[in-house]
Amino acid sequence: MAFGNVADKATITVSNLKSKPYIALTLQLMEHFGVKVRNENFKQFHFDSKQSYRACEYTVEGDWSGAAFLLVAAAVAGKAEVHHLNTQSAQSDKAIMEALEKAGADILPGMFTIIVGKDGLKSFEIDATDCPDLFPPLVALAANCKGITVIKGVSRLAHKESDRGLTLQQEFGKMGIRIDLDGDLMHVHGGTGIKGARVSSHNDHRIAMACAVAALTADGPVIIDDAEAINKSYPEFYDHLQQLGVTVALEGETVKH
């Protein structure tokens, strides 16, 4: 069975392409369904012959963007086994593994299962330009690392659900974590201890999840206003995080015992 013919002898030309890993993931999926595109350094994409998509079975792999918060939570507060993650995935947010390794977390990777445990954590440097959605979990990780962590790619954050560079600086600042923004670089001063506080998600699902992960090691309750923002991408997040020590209160607030 074939469906959806693709143009013959066509070329798409782009300039200043952002988020290249997402394009790589799209090309990977297209090829799985029978359409191969010749990628010329992410500047030109060539369709050299007439092709058709073919129906086939496909298992949607786990989402590294959401899983990143669980992996960081395990690294800072305990131990967790996260399933259905393809370690060979083209998803850009798989880079959370690089950050965890650099930070010194205890990691046992399998093909579709990742086990992460708490260990002595140290500051790290990482370029998150191509994976800007990782900034919130990276900040939650860095807050628990001794030293100053440097994350590159701040310029990609201004037009997310909130201006995440400023939002992370503001909300983690309430919890006693200093964050400096220097052009395209973010410096997170970690290891100083996370304080209990009332923070806001700014109606941003990833900010809500980052603050909840920070609550795991806070010295007092962390209350997140508009905590229900997680429903955009991960409605079960608090239920899963609860296994690591967070209790969810009523009225969209998350409180850590």
PyRosetta script that sets phi, psi and omega in degrees:
from pyrosetta import init, pose_from_sequence

init()
pose = pose_from_sequence("MAFGNVADKATITVSNLKSKPYIALTLQLMEHFGVKVRNENFKQFHFDSKQSYRACEYTVEGDWSGAAFLLVAAAVAGKAEVHHLNTQSAQSDKAIMEALEKAGADILPGMFTIIVGKDGLKSFEIDATDCPDLFPPLVALAANCKGITVIKGVSRLAHKESDRGLTLQQEFGKMGIRIDLDGDLMHVHGGTGIKGARVSSHNDHRIAMACAVAALTADGPVIIDDAEAINKSYPEFYDHLQQLGVTVALEGETVKH")
pose.set_psi(1, 130.9)
pose.set_omega(1, 177.7)
pose.set_phi(2, -129.7)
pose.set_psi(2, 149.6)
pose.set_omega(2, 177.3)
pose.set_phi(3, -156.6)
pose.set_psi(3, 159.8)
pose.set_omega(3, 175.6)
pose.set_phi(4, 67.8)
pose.set_psi(4, 74.9)
pose.set_omega(4, 178.4)
pose.set_phi(5, -65.6)
pose.set_psi(5, 144.7)
pose.set_omega(5, 179.2)
pose.set_phi(6, -110.4)
pose.set_psi(6, 143.4)
pose.set_omega(6, -174.6)
pose.set_phi(7, -55.8)
pose.set_psi(7, 147.8)
pose.set_omega(7, 178.1)
pose.set_phi(8, -95.8)
pose.set_psi(8, 138.2)
pose.set_omega(8, 175.9)
pose.set_phi(9, 54.1)
pose.set_psi(9, 48.8)
pose.set_omega(9, 179.1)
pose.set_phi(10, -115.3)
pose.set_psi(10, 150.7)
pose.set_omega(10, 178.6)
pose.set_phi(11, -135.9)
pose.set_psi(11, 133.9)
pose.set_omega(11, 173.6)
pose.set_phi(12, -106.3)
pose.set_psi(12, 124.5)
pose.set_omega(12, 179.6)
pose.set_phi(13, -112.2)
pose.set_psi(13, 130.8)
pose.set_omega(13, -179.2)
pose.set_phi(14, -130.4)
pose.set_psi(14, 161.8)
pose.set_omega(14, 176.3)
pose.set_phi(15, -134.1)
pose.set_psi(15, 147.1)
pose.set_omega(15, 177.6)
pose.set_phi(16, 52.4)
pose.set_psi(16, 47.6)
pose.set_omega(16, -177.5)
pose.set_phi(17, -69.2)
pose.set_psi(17, 132.9)
pose.set_omega(17, 177.0)
pose.set_phi(18, -103.2)
pose.set_psi(18, 163.3)
pose.set_omega(18, 175.0)
pose.set_phi(19, 52.1)
pose.set_psi(19, 51.7)
pose.set_omega(19, -178.2)
pose.set_phi(20, -55.6)
pose.set_psi(20, -36.0)
pose.set_omega(20, 179.5)
pose.set_phi(21, -60.2)
pose.set_psi(21, -29.7)
pose.set_omega(21, 178.2)
pose.set_phi(22, -69.7)
pose.set_psi(22, -34.8)
pose.set_omega(22, 175.0)
pose.set_phi(23, -67.1)
pose.set_psi(23, -41.9)
pose.set_omega(23, 178.3)
pose.set_phi(24, -60.3)
pose.set_psi(24, -39.4)
pose.set_omega(24, 178.5)
pose.set_phi(25, -65.0)
pose.set_psi(25, -41.7)
pose.set_omega(25, 178.1)
pose.set_phi(26, -61.8)
pose.set_psi(26, -44.4)
pose.set_omega(26, 179.8)
pose.set_phi(27, -64.3)
pose.set_psi(27, -37.2)
pose.set_omega(27, 178.4)
pose.set_phi(28, -62.9)
pose.set_psi(28, -43.4)
pose.set_omega(28, 179.4)
pose.set_phi(29, -67.3)
pose.set_psi(29, -41.1)
pose.set_omega(29, 178.0)
pose.set_phi(30, -58.9)
pose.set_psi(30, -43.9)
pose.set_omega(30, -179.8)
pose.set_phi(31, -65.1)
pose.set_psi(31, -35.8)
pose.set_omega(31, 178.1)
pose.set_phi(32, -59.8)
pose.set_psi(32, -33.0)
pose.set_omega(32, -179.4)
pose.set_phi(33, -97.5)
pose.set_psi(33, 15.4)
pose.set_omega(33, 168.3)
pose.set_phi(34, 101.3)
pose.set_psi(34, 6.3)
pose.set_omega(34, -179.2)
pose.set_phi(35, -119.3)
pose.set_psi(35, 117.5)
pose.set_omega(35, -178.3)
pose.set_phi(36, -104.7)
pose.set_psi(36, 130.3)
pose.set_omega(36, 180.0)
pose.set_phi(37, -115.7)
pose.set_psi(37, 131.8)
pose.set_omega(37, 178.3)
pose.set_phi(38, -85.3)
pose.set_psi(38, 116.7)
pose.set_omega(38, -175.1)
pose.set_phi(39, -96.7)
pose.set_psi(39, 116.6)
pose.set_omega(39, 179.3)
pose.set_phi(40, -102.9)
pose.set_psi(40, 84.7)
pose.set_omega(40, 175.1)
pose.set_phi(41, 55.2)
pose.set_psi(41, 33.0)
pose.set_omega(41, 178.4)
pose.set_phi(42, 58.7)
pose.set_psi(42, 22.4)
pose.set_omega(42, 176.2)
pose.set_phi(43, -110.9)
pose.set_psi(43, -34.5)
pose.set_omega(43, 175.9)
pose.set_phi(44, -136.0)
pose.set_psi(44, 141.8)
pose.set_omega(44, 180.0)
pose.set_phi(45, -124.0)
pose.set_psi(45, 117.0)
pose.set_omega(45, -171.2)
pose.set_phi(46, -106.3)
pose.set_psi(46, 131.2)
pose.set_omega(46, 171.1)
pose.set_phi(47, -104.2)
pose.set_psi(47, 95.7)
pose.set_omega(47, -169.0)
pose.set_phi(48, -78.4)
pose.set_psi(48, -19.6)
pose.set_omega(48, -178.8)
pose.set_phi(49, -150.9)
pose.set_psi(49, 163.1)
pose.set_omega(49, 178.6)
pose.set_phi(50, -70.5)
pose.set_psi(50, 128.0)
pose.set_omega(50, -177.5)
pose.set_phi(51, -134.3)
pose.set_psi(51, 163.2)
pose.set_omega(51, 178.0)
pose.set_phi(52, -133.0)
pose.set_psi(52, 142.1)
pose.set_omega(52, 172.9)
pose.set_phi(53, -68.9)
pose.set_psi(53, 139.8)
pose.set_omega(53, 179.3)
pose.set_phi(54, -113.2)
pose.set_psi(54, 136.1)
pose.set_omega(54, 176.2)
pose.set_phi(55, -68.7)
pose.set_psi(55, 139.7)
pose.set_omega(55, 177.9)
pose.set_phi(56, -162.1)
pose.set_psi(56, 170.2)
pose.set_omega(56, 177.1)
pose.set_phi(57, -81.8)
pose.set_psi(57, 140.4)
pose.set_omega(57, 179.4)
pose.set_phi(58, -147.0)
pose.set_psi(58, 129.7)
pose.set_omega(58, 176.5)
pose.set_phi(59, -100.3)
pose.set_psi(59, 119.2)
pose.set_omega(59, -179.4)
pose.set_phi(60, -68.8)
pose.set_psi(60, 124.2)
pose.set_omega(60, -177.5)
pose.set_phi(61, -76.4)
pose.set_psi(61, 162.6)
pose.set_omega(61, -179.8)
pose.set_phi(62, -63.8)
pose.set_psi(62, 157.5)
pose.set_omega(62, -175.7)
pose.set_phi(63, -90.9)
pose.set_psi(63, 111.6)
pose.set_omega(63, -179.9)
pose.set_phi(64, -67.6)
pose.set_psi(64, -25.7)
pose.set_omega(64, -179.2)
pose.set_phi(65, -63.6)
pose.set_psi(65, -47.3)
pose.set_omega(65, 177.8)
pose.set_phi(66, -73.9)
pose.set_psi(66, -39.3)
pose.set_omega(66, -178.4)
pose.set_phi(67, -63.9)
pose.set_psi(67, -27.2)
pose.set_omega(67, -178.7)
pose.set_phi(68, -55.6)
pose.set_psi(68, -37.9)
pose.set_omega(68, -179.5)
pose.set_phi(69, -67.5)
pose.set_psi(69, -39.2)
pose.set_omega(69, 178.6)
pose.set_phi(70, -67.8)
pose.set_psi(70, -39.9)
pose.set_omega(70, -179.9)
pose.set_phi(71, -65.5)
pose.set_psi(71, -41.3)
pose.set_omega(71, 177.6)
pose.set_phi(72, -67.1)
pose.set_psi(72, -41.3)
pose.set_omega(72, 178.4)
pose.set_phi(73, -57.1)
pose.set_psi(73, -43.1)
pose.set_omega(73, 179.1)
pose.set_phi(74, -65.7)
pose.set_psi(74, -38.7)
pose.set_omega(74, -178.0)
pose.set_phi(75, -67.1)
pose.set_psi(75, -30.1)
pose.set_omega(75, -176.0)
pose.set_phi(76, -99.4)
pose.set_psi(76, -19.5)
pose.set_omega(76, -170.1)
pose.set_phi(77, -134.1)
pose.set_psi(77, -1.5)
pose.set_omega(77, -177.8)
pose.set_phi(78, 170.8)
pose.set_psi(78, -127.2)
pose.set_omega(78, -179.1)
pose.set_phi(79, -151.4)
pose.set_psi(79, 140.6)
pose.set_omega(79, 180.0)
pose.set_phi(80, -148.7)
pose.set_psi(80, 150.9)
pose.set_omega(80, 174.5)
pose.set_phi(81, -117.1)
pose.set_psi(81, 117.5)
pose.set_omega(81, -176.0)
pose.set_phi(82, -109.4)
pose.set_psi(82, 124.8)
pose.set_omega(82, -174.5)
pose.set_phi(83, -100.0)
pose.set_psi(83, 168.2)
pose.set_omega(83, 172.8)
pose.set_phi(84, 65.6)
pose.set_psi(84, 30.4)
pose.set_omega(84, 175.6)
pose.set_phi(85, -107.8)
pose.set_psi(85, 123.0)
pose.set_omega(85, 179.8)
pose.set_phi(86, -86.5)
pose.set_psi(86, 111.0)
pose.set_omega(86, -178.2)
pose.set_phi(87, -72.0)
pose.set_psi(87, -10.4)
pose.set_omega(87, 176.3)
pose.set_phi(88, -101.1)
pose.set_psi(88, 11.0)
pose.set_omega(88, -175.4)
pose.set_phi(89, -64.2)
pose.set_psi(89, 152.8)
pose.set_omega(89, 173.0)
pose.set_phi(90, -87.9)
pose.set_psi(90, 0.1)
pose.set_omega(90, 179.3)
pose.set_phi(91, -61.1)
pose.set_psi(91, 131.4)
pose.set_omega(91, -176.6)
pose.set_phi(92, -65.3)
pose.set_psi(92, -31.2)
pose.set_omega(92, -175.8)
pose.set_phi(93, -74.4)
pose.set_psi(93, -0.8)
pose.set_omega(93, 170.5)
pose.set_phi(94, -61.3)
pose.set_psi(94, -15.5)
pose.set_omega(94, 178.9)
pose.set_phi(95, -61.7)
pose.set_psi(95, -11.6)
pose.set_omega(95, 175.5)
pose.set_phi(96, -59.4)
pose.set_psi(96, -28.6)
pose.set_omega(96, 178.1)
pose.set_phi(97, -65.6)
pose.set_psi(97, -39.0)
pose.set_omega(97, 177.0)
pose.set_phi(98, -60.8)
pose.set_psi(98, -43.7)
pose.set_omega(98, -179.7)
pose.set_phi(99, -64.6)
pose.set_psi(99, -44.1)
pose.set_omega(99, -179.8)
pose.set_phi(100, -63.4)
pose.set_psi(100, -39.9)
pose.set_omega(100, 178.5)
pose.set_phi(101, -64.7)
pose.set_psi(101, -44.9)
pose.set_omega(101, 179.5)
pose.set_phi(102, -64.0)
pose.set_psi(102, -33.3)
pose.set_omega(102, -179.7)
pose.set_phi(103, -76.9)
pose.set_psi(103, -13.6)
pose.set_omega(103, 177.7)
pose.set_phi(104, 90.2)
pose.set_psi(104, 20.6)
pose.set_omega(104, 178.2)
pose.set_phi(105, -68.2)
pose.set_psi(105, 156.9)
pose.set_omega(105, 177.0)
pose.set_phi(106, -84.3)
pose.set_psi(106, 111.7)
pose.set_omega(106, -173.4)
pose.set_phi(107, -125.2)
pose.set_psi(107, 134.4)
pose.set_omega(107, 173.8)
pose.set_phi(108, -128.6)
pose.set_psi(108, 94.2)
pose.set_omega(108, -177.6)
pose.set_phi(109, -87.0)
pose.set_psi(109, 141.6)
pose.set_omega(109, 170.6)
pose.set_phi(110, -116.9)
pose.set_psi(110, -164.6)
pose.set_omega(110, 178.8)
pose.set_phi(111, -74.4)
pose.set_psi(111, -42.6)
pose.set_omega(111, -179.0)
pose.set_phi(112, -130.5)
pose.set_psi(112, 16.9)
pose.set_omega(112, 179.4)
pose.set_phi(113, -139.0)
pose.set_psi(113, 136.3)
pose.set_omega(113, 176.7)
pose.set_phi(114, -122.9)
pose.set_psi(114, 126.1)
pose.set_omega(114, 174.1)
pose.set_phi(115, -108.3)
pose.set_psi(115, 124.2)
pose.set_omega(115, 179.8)
pose.set_phi(116, -125.4)
pose.set_psi(116, 135.9)
pose.set_omega(116, 179.2)
pose.set_phi(117, -131.3)
pose.set_psi(117, 162.7)
pose.set_omega(117, -179.0)
pose.set_phi(118, -71.9)
pose.set_psi(118, 139.2)
pose.set_omega(118, 176.5)
pose.set_phi(119, -153.1)
pose.set_psi(119, 176.2)
pose.set_omega(119, 177.0)
pose.set_phi(120, -64.1)
pose.set_psi(120, 123.5)
pose.set_omega(120, -174.1)
pose.set_phi(121, -106.9)
pose.set_psi(121, 137.4)
pose.set_omega(121, 179.8)
pose.set_phi(122, -123.1)
pose.set_psi(122, 160.1)
pose.set_omega(122, -179.1)
pose.set_phi(123, -64.5)
pose.set_psi(123, 160.5)
pose.set_omega(123, -175.9)
pose.set_phi(124, -149.1)
pose.set_psi(124, 169.6)
pose.set_omega(124, 174.1)
pose.set_phi(125, -124.5)
pose.set_psi(125, 139.3)
pose.set_omega(125, -179.2)
pose.set_phi(126, -154.0)
pose.set_psi(126, 145.9)
pose.set_omega(126, 176.2)
pose.set_phi(127, -98.7)
pose.set_psi(127, 110.5)
pose.set_omega(127, -178.3)
pose.set_phi(128, -105.5)
pose.set_psi(128, 22.2)
pose.set_omega(128, -178.6)
pose.set_phi(129, -57.3)
pose.set_psi(129, -41.8)
pose.set_omega(129, -177.9)
pose.set_phi(130, -90.3)
pose.set_psi(130, 0.4)
pose.set_omega(130, 178.0)
pose.set_phi(131, -139.6)
pose.set_psi(131, 60.5)
pose.set_omega(131, -174.7)
pose.set_phi(132, -61.8)
pose.set_psi(132, -24.8)
pose.set_omega(132, 178.8)
pose.set_phi(133, -67.4)
pose.set_psi(133, -11.8)
pose.set_omega(133, 178.8)
pose.set_phi(134, -81.4)
pose.set_psi(134, -12.5)
pose.set_omega(134, -177.4)
pose.set_phi(135, -53.0)
pose.set_psi(135, -49.0)
pose.set_omega(135, -178.9)
pose.set_phi(136, -59.3)
pose.set_psi(136, -50.1)
pose.set_omega(136, 177.1)
pose.set_phi(137, -66.6)
pose.set_psi(137, -31.1)
pose.set_omega(137, 177.1)
pose.set_phi(138, -63.8)
pose.set_psi(138, -38.6)
pose.set_omega(138, 178.4)
pose.set_phi(139, -67.8)
pose.set_psi(139, -40.6)
pose.set_omega(139, 177.4)
pose.set_phi(140, -62.1)
pose.set_psi(140, -36.1)
pose.set_omega(140, 176.2)
pose.set_phi(141, -69.6)
pose.set_psi(141, -49.3)
pose.set_omega(141, -177.0)
pose.set_phi(142, -60.7)
pose.set_psi(142, -33.2)
pose.set_omega(142, 179.2)
pose.set_phi(143, -61.1)
pose.set_psi(143, -24.9)
pose.set_omega(143, -179.3)
pose.set_phi(144, -99.6)
pose.set_psi(144, 3.7)
pose.set_omega(144, -179.5)
pose.set_phi(145, -99.6)
pose.set_psi(145, 138.5)
pose.set_omega(145, 179.2)
pose.set_phi(146, -74.1)
pose.set_psi(146, 121.3)
pose.set_omega(146, 179.2)
pose.set_phi(147, 112.0)
pose.set_psi(147, -171.2)
pose.set_omega(147, -176.7)
pose.set_phi(148, -104.1)
pose.set_psi(148, 116.8)
pose.set_omega(148, 177.8)
pose.set_phi(149, -90.9)
pose.set_psi(149, 138.8)
pose.set_omega(149, -179.6)
pose.set_phi(150, -115.3)
pose.set_psi(150, 122.6)
pose.set_omega(150, 180.0)
pose.set_phi(151, -120.4)
pose.set_psi(151, 125.5)
pose.set_omega(151, -180.0)
pose.set_phi(152, -97.1)
pose.set_psi(152, 145.4)
pose.set_omega(152, 175.7)
pose.set_phi(153, 120.0)
pose.set_psi(153, 17.1)
pose.set_omega(153, -176.5)
pose.set_phi(154, -57.5)
pose.set_psi(154, -31.1)
pose.set_omega(154, -177.5)
pose.set_phi(155, -61.4)
pose.set_psi(155, -18.6)
pose.set_omega(155, -179.6)
pose.set_phi(156, -83.0)
pose.set_psi(156, -2.8)
pose.set_omega(156, -169.0)
pose.set_phi(157, -97.6)
pose.set_psi(157, -13.7)
pose.set_omega(157, -169.3)
pose.set_phi(158, -65.4)
pose.set_psi(158, -29.4)
pose.set_omega(158, -172.2)
pose.set_phi(159, -112.8)
pose.set_psi(159, 30.5)
pose.set_omega(159, 172.8)
pose.set_phi(160, -84.1)
pose.set_psi(160, -164.4)
pose.set_omega(160, -179.7)
pose.set_phi(161, -58.0)
pose.set_psi(161, -29.8)
pose.set_omega(161, 168.0)
pose.set_phi(162, -137.3)
pose.set_psi(162, 171.6)
pose.set_omega(162, 173.0)
pose.set_phi(163, -76.4)
pose.set_psi(163, 90.7)
pose.set_omega(163, -164.8)
pose.set_phi(164, -64.1)
pose.set_psi(164, -29.3)
pose.set_omega(164, 177.1)
pose.set_phi(165, -61.0)
pose.set_psi(165, -51.8)
pose.set_omega(165, -179.8)
pose.set_phi(166, -68.8)
pose.set_psi(166, -37.6)
pose.set_omega(166, -179.1)
pose.set_phi(167, -64.7)
pose.set_psi(167, -45.1)
pose.set_omega(167, 178.1)
pose.set_phi(168, -63.1)
pose.set_psi(168, -41.6)
pose.set_omega(168, 178.3)
pose.set_phi(169, -59.8)
pose.set_psi(169, -44.7)
pose.set_omega(169, -177.6)
pose.set_phi(170, -68.7)
pose.set_psi(170, -50.1)
pose.set_omega(170, -172.5)
pose.set_phi(171, -75.8)
pose.set_psi(171, -38.7)
pose.set_omega(171, 175.8)
pose.set_phi(172, -71.4)
pose.set_psi(172, -26.8)
pose.set_omega(172, 173.8)
pose.set_phi(173, -61.6)
pose.set_psi(173, -36.6)
pose.set_omega(173, 176.6)
pose.set_phi(174, -62.7)
pose.set_psi(174, -27.4)
pose.set_omega(174, 179.6)
pose.set_phi(175, -94.7)
pose.set_psi(175, 13.8)
pose.set_omega(175, 173.8)
pose.set_phi(176, 85.6)
pose.set_psi(176, 12.4)
pose.set_omega(176, -179.7)
pose.set_phi(177, -105.4)
pose.set_psi(177, 119.1)
pose.set_omega(177, -179.7)
pose.set_phi(178, -81.4)
pose.set_psi(178, 130.0)
pose.set_omega(178, 176.3)
pose.set_phi(179, -127.9)
pose.set_psi(179, 124.0)
pose.set_omega(179, 177.1)
pose.set_phi(180, -106.3)
pose.set_psi(180, 137.4)
pose.set_omega(180, 176.6)
pose.set_phi(181, -110.2)
pose.set_psi(181, 121.4)
pose.set_omega(181, -176.6)
pose.set_phi(182, -129.9)
pose.set_psi(182, 88.2)
pose.set_omega(182, -177.0)
pose.set_phi(183, 63.5)
pose.set_psi(183, -120.0)
pose.set_omega(183, -178.0)
pose.set_phi(184, -90.0)
pose.set_psi(184, 4.9)
pose.set_omega(184, -176.7)
pose.set_phi(185, -111.4)
pose.set_psi(185, 142.5)
pose.set_omega(185, 171.9)
pose.set_phi(186, -115.9)
pose.set_psi(186, 129.8)
pose.set_omega(186, 177.0)
pose.set_phi(187, -111.6)
pose.set_psi(187, 118.9)
pose.set_omega(187, -179.7)
pose.set_phi(188, -107.5)
pose.set_psi(188, 119.0)
pose.set_omega(188, -179.4)
pose.set_phi(189, -89.0)
pose.set_psi(189, 99.0)
pose.set_omega(189, -174.5)
pose.set_phi(190, -99.8)
pose.set_psi(190, 175.7)
pose.set_omega(190, 176.4)
pose.set_phi(191, 77.6)
pose.set_psi(191, 7.2)
pose.set_omega(191, -178.1)
pose.set_phi(192, -94.1)
pose.set_psi(192, -4.8)
pose.set_omega(192, -179.8)
pose.set_phi(193, 97.2)
pose.set_psi(193, 128.3)
pose.set_omega(193, 179.2)
pose.set_phi(194, -90.9)
pose.set_psi(194, 130.8)
pose.set_omega(194, -176.1)
pose.set_phi(195, -98.5)
pose.set_psi(195, 147.7)
pose.set_omega(195, 172.2)
pose.set_phi(196, -66.0)
pose.set_psi(196, 141.9)
pose.set_omega(196, -176.6)
pose.set_phi(197, -166.0)
pose.set_psi(197, 169.4)
pose.set_omega(197, 170.4)
pose.set_phi(198, -102.0)
pose.set_psi(198, 124.1)
pose.set_omega(198, -176.0)
pose.set_phi(199, -127.0)
pose.set_psi(199, 173.0)
pose.set_omega(199, 179.6)
pose.set_phi(200, -125.5)
pose.set_psi(200, 142.7)
pose.set_omega(200, 176.5)
pose.set_phi(201, -80.7)
pose.set_psi(201, -11.9)
pose.set_omega(201, -173.3)
pose.set_phi(202, 55.6)
pose.set_psi(202, 29.3)
pose.set_omega(202, -177.2)
pose.set_phi(203, 56.6)
pose.set_psi(203, 31.5)
pose.set_omega(203, -179.5)
pose.set_phi(204, -114.5)
pose.set_psi(204, 116.8)
pose.set_omega(204, -173.9)
pose.set_phi(205, -59.2)
pose.set_psi(205, -37.5)
pose.set_omega(205, -176.9)
pose.set_phi(206, -76.8)
pose.set_psi(206, -29.6)
pose.set_omega(206, 174.5)
pose.set_phi(207, -67.7)
pose.set_psi(207, -41.5)
pose.set_omega(207, 177.8)
pose.set_phi(208, -59.3)
pose.set_psi(208, -44.9)
pose.set_omega(208, -179.1)
pose.set_phi(209, -67.7)
pose.set_psi(209, -37.8)
pose.set_omega(209, 179.1)
pose.set_phi(210, -63.9)
pose.set_psi(210, -42.1)
pose.set_omega(210, 179.1)
pose.set_phi(211, -66.2)
pose.set_psi(211, -36.5)
pose.set_omega(211, 178.4)
pose.set_phi(212, -65.8)
pose.set_psi(212, -39.4)
pose.set_omega(212, 176.7)
pose.set_phi(213, -64.9)
pose.set_psi(213, -40.8)
pose.set_omega(213, 177.3)
pose.set_phi(214, -60.6)
pose.set_psi(214, -33.2)
pose.set_omega(214, -179.3)
pose.set_phi(215, -61.7)
pose.set_psi(215, -25.0)
pose.set_omega(215, -177.2)
pose.set_phi(216, -59.8)
pose.set_psi(216, -31.9)
pose.set_omega(216, -177.4)
pose.set_phi(217, -116.6)
pose.set_psi(217, 13.6)
pose.set_omega(217, 179.2)
pose.set_phi(218, -72.8)
pose.set_psi(218, 156.1)
pose.set_omega(218, -178.8)
pose.set_phi(219, -85.2)
pose.set_psi(219, 2.0)
pose.set_omega(219, 178.4)
pose.set_phi(220, -164.2)
pose.set_psi(220, -176.9)
pose.set_omega(220, -178.5)
pose.set_phi(221, -60.9)
pose.set_psi(221, 140.0)
pose.set_omega(221, 171.5)
pose.set_phi(222, -116.2)
pose.set_psi(222, 119.7)
pose.set_omega(222, -179.4)
pose.set_phi(223, -107.4)
pose.set_psi(223, 127.0)
pose.set_omega(223, -177.1)
pose.set_phi(224, -110.8)
pose.set_psi(224, 111.0)
pose.set_omega(224, 174.6)
pose.set_phi(225, -71.6)
pose.set_psi(225, 143.3)
pose.set_omega(225, -177.5)
pose.set_phi(226, 57.8)
pose.set_psi(226, 41.1)
pose.set_omega(226, -179.5)
pose.set_phi(227, -66.5)
pose.set_psi(227, -19.4)
pose.set_omega(227, -178.6)
pose.set_phi(228, -70.8)
pose.set_psi(228, -0.6)
pose.set_omega(228, 177.0)
pose.set_phi(229, -58.6)
pose.set_psi(229, -21.7)
pose.set_omega(229, 179.5)
pose.set_phi(230, -61.6)
pose.set_psi(230, -19.6)
pose.set_omega(230, -177.2)
pose.set_phi(231, -61.0)
pose.set_psi(231, -17.9)
pose.set_omega(231, 179.7)
pose.set_phi(232, -63.1)
pose.set_psi(232, -38.1)
pose.set_omega(232, -173.1)
pose.set_phi(233, -130.2)
pose.set_psi(233, -22.8)
pose.set_omega(233, -170.8)
pose.set_phi(234, -152.4)
pose.set_psi(234, 71.0)
pose.set_omega(234, -175.7)
pose.set_phi(235, -59.1)
pose.set_psi(235, -27.2)
pose.set_omega(235, -177.2)
pose.set_phi(236, -89.4)
pose.set_psi(236, 5.3)
pose.set_omega(236, -171.1)
pose.set_phi(237, -56.6)
pose.set_psi(237, -48.1)
pose.set_omega(237, -177.6)
pose.set_phi(238, -65.5)
pose.set_psi(238, -33.6)
pose.set_omega(238, 177.0)
pose.set_phi(239, -63.2)
pose.set_psi(239, -41.0)
pose.set_omega(239, 179.2)
pose.set_phi(240, -71.8)
pose.set_psi(240, -40.2)
pose.set_omega(240, -178.6)
pose.set_phi(241, -69.0)
pose.set_psi(241, -27.1)
pose.set_omega(241, -179.0)
pose.set_phi(242, -56.8)
pose.set_psi(242, -28.8)
pose.set_omega(242, 179.1)
pose.set_phi(243, -66.4)
pose.set_psi(243, -15.7)
pose.set_omega(243, 179.3)
pose.set_phi(244, -106.3)
pose.set_psi(244, 9.2)
pose.set_omega(244, 171.2)
pose.set_phi(245, 117.1)
pose.set_psi(245, 10.4)
pose.set_omega(245, 178.8)
pose.set_phi(246, -107.6)
pose.set_psi(246, 135.1)
pose.set_omega(246, 175.0)
pose.set_phi(247, -105.9)
pose.set_psi(247, 135.7)
pose.set_omega(247, 179.9)
pose.set_phi(248, -98.3)
pose.set_psi(248, 123.1)
pose.set_omega(248, 179.4)
pose.set_phi(249, -90.7)
pose.set_psi(249, -179.6)
pose.set_omega(249, 179.5)
pose.set_phi(250, -79.9)
pose.set_psi(250, 172.4)
pose.set_omega(250, 173.7)
pose.set_phi(251, 61.3)
pose.set_psi(251, 35.2)
pose.set_omega(251, 172.3)
pose.set_phi(252, 69.9)
pose.set_psi(252, 24.7)
pose.set_omega(252, 179.0)
pose.set_phi(253, -115.0)
pose.set_psi(253, 140.3)
pose.set_omega(253, 178.1)
pose.set_phi(254, -109.9)
pose.set_psi(254, 127.6)
pose.set_omega(254, -175.8)
pose.set_phi(255, -125.1)
pose.set_psi(255, 134.4)
pose.set_omega(255, 176.8)
pose.set_phi(256, -98.7)
pose.set_psi(256, 130.7)
pose.set_omega(256, 175.0)
pose.set_phi(257, -71.0)
pose.dump_pdb("model.pdb")
